[in-house]
Amino acid sequence: MRPICSNCNALPCAVNYHRNGKVYYRKLCEKCNREKNKTITAKNPRWFLAGYRMKSSCENCGFKPKLPEQMTVYYIDGNREHISSRNLITLCLNCNVEVTATGWNRGDLQEDL
């Protein structure tokens, strides 16, 4: 008899393999196994691995967020492969949209060449 999924307790377990005429089953059904494989942990972005850390406020308008998701790292020259700290600034989402549309032309920051 085919065992029931240990996660959802509703569907039968998926077949893992056959050996010597015997069927071996997984602990999970196909649906639960697919869902488990979808939950891959997010990798750290390259700017984080290079040592850059987001500031606590927006470098353009000074906004201080309540949630970290309200901030983003902006690449001044637009090249995501160029992760020099001189090329990265911390912006709130509103300023990110504005700067993306108009370009970074404030202060003494310049694109690294």
N, C-alpha and C positions, 0 to 999 in steps of 0.2 A: 504494500500500500504506500502511496506517495505521501510524504510528510507535508504539513502545512507550514507556511512562511512564519518564521519566528518574529517578524516585524509587524506585519499587518494582520496576522492570524485569520486570513480569509482565503488567499489564493494558494495553490499548491507550489511547493518548492521547485526551482528550476533544475533541470538535469545538468550535472557537472560533467560526468564522463561515464563510459561503460568500460568494465574490465572483467575479463573471464566470465562473461555472461551476466554479470551483476551490474546494476545501475546505481551510481552514486549521485546524490543530490546536493545542491547548495543549501545554505541555511535560509536564503531569501528567495522570493519569487522573482520572476523577470522584471516586474514593475518596480519593486523595491530595490532590486539590484541596480537598475538604470538610474533611479533617483539617488542612490548612494554614490554612484560614479559621477553624478553631476556636481556634487558638493566638493569641488576641488578648492583648496585654500588659495586665496589671492596671493600672487607674488608681490614682493616689494618693488616699487617702481625704481628705475635706474637712478633717478636723482637721489633717492633715499640711500641706495647702496653706495653712491658716490660721496655721501656725507652731508648732503644738504638737508636741512630741516625747515619745515614750514614755520613762519613767524606766527606770533600770537595775534597779530592784527594785519589788515590789508596794507600793503606798502603804497597803495595809490590813494585811498580815501581815509584810512585809519580805522575802518570798521573792525570791531572786536566781536567775533562770532560766539554764539551760545553752543553751537555744534561744530565739530571739526569738518563735517561735510560741506559747510558753507564756504570753505576756503579751497583754493586750488593753486598749483604751481604753474606759472606761465613761463614759456620759453621766449625770450626777447627776440631772438633771430628766427623763431618758428621751427627750428630743427631739433627734433626730439632726441637725436643722437648726440647733440652737443650739450653735455651736462656740466659744464663749468659753472661754478657758483656765481660768476659774473654774468652768466646768461640766464639765471633763474631768479624769479621774484615770486613772492606770495601775494595773491590777489583774492578778493572775495568774488563770488560768482557774478555779481552785477558788474564789477570792474573788468572781469575776465571777458565778458561779452562785449563791453564797450571797447576795451583795448584790442580785442581780436578784430573788431570791425574797423577801428581807426588806426591801429598800429601804436607801438610804444614810442612816444615822442616827448616824454616828460623827464625833467631832471638831467643829471649828468650820465645816466646809464646809456651805454652805446653797445651795439652789437659787436661781439668778438669776431675778428676776422682771422 
